């Protein structure tokens, strides 16, 4: 195993609730080392009564590798299975580029600003 695989995750995840949404804010690097931390937070989300929206605030994500993208696709699939809309807010810079390069830009509901994603969720009936 490389020392890279043994590195501690440089991602922080915080969460909150709004009327219609669970919100997860990610800051740092969404990479192979950070996926277990994100999954841990998501396990708590999946244990809650479902909300109409899950918003991932990606404004603070500085790097995303293929494992991070794979996890986002898994989150999208889980949301679809339970009838929750996944919104990606704060998508610009690195995240906008990764979504574009991978061809996944149109697979997700993407917002350049987190506030726009939140506004949509709050306005929903």
N, C-alpha and C positions, 0 to 999 in steps of 0.2 A: 504494500500500500504506500502510496506517495504521502508526503507530509501534507500536501494540499487536501487530501481526503480526511486527514485528521484535524484540520483547522477548525476552530470554533466558528459558529455562524456569526457573520457581521450583519445581521438583520435584527431589527426590533419590530415587534408586532404589538399594537395596542388595539383595543376593541371598545365599541360603544353601541348603544341602541338608540334608535329614533322610533317614532310611531310605527313606521312601516318597514324599517330596515335594520339589519345588523351591519355595522361598519367595522372594517378592519383597516388600520393604517399601517402600511409597511414602509420602513426606512432602512436603507442600506443595500446590501447585495442579496438578490434572490437567486441563489445558486445551489449547487448540490449540498453544500453544508448547511444551508438555511431551510431547505425543504422540511426536515423533521420538525423544526420549530414552528413553521407555518402549519403543518399538519396537526400539531398539538393544539394550536389555537382553533383550527377548523373543527377538531373533534368536539370542542366545547360548543361551537356554533351548531354543529349537526345535532347536538343533544338538546338544544332549545326548541320550543315550539316554533314551527316554521313561520318566517316573516315573508311578506311578498317580495322583498328585495334583500340582496346581499351586495354591499358596496365595498369594493377594494380600492382604497386610496393609495395609488402608486406614485404619488407626487415625489416621495422621498426615495424612490428606488433608483440607485445609481448604476446598477449592473443586473443583468438577467441572463442566465445561461439556459441551455436546452432543458435541464432538469427543472428550472424555475418555470419555464414555459409549459412543460409537461404538467406540472402541478396546477397551473392556471387552467389548462384544458380539463383536467380532472375535476377541478372546482366547478367549472362550467357544466360539465356532464352531471355532476351531483345536483347542482341547482336545477337543471332541466328536469331531472328525475323527480324532484320533490315540488316542482311548480314554483320555484323561486327565480326571479330575474336577477342575473348577475350583471352589475354595472361596474365598469372600470373607470375610476375617476383619476384626475391628475396625470393623464397619459400624455406625455410630451418627451422630448429628448430621447434618452436611451430606450424607454419602453415603447414609444411611438415607432422608433426605428426597428426594434426587435419584432414587434407585431407586424410591421410592414414587410420586413425581410422574410419572415416565416409564412407570410400569406394568411395570417390569422387576424388581421386588422378588422375584417368584416365578419368574423365569427363571433366577436364579442360586441357588446354595447359599450362603446368607448366615448369618453368625455375628456377634453383637454383639461378641464377644471373640475376638481372634486365638487365644488359648490353646485355645478350644473347637474351632476349625477344626484346629489342629495336633493336638489330642488325637484327633480323628476319624481323621486321616491316619495317625498313629502306631499306633493300635489296629487299623487295617485289616490283614487278612492279606496 
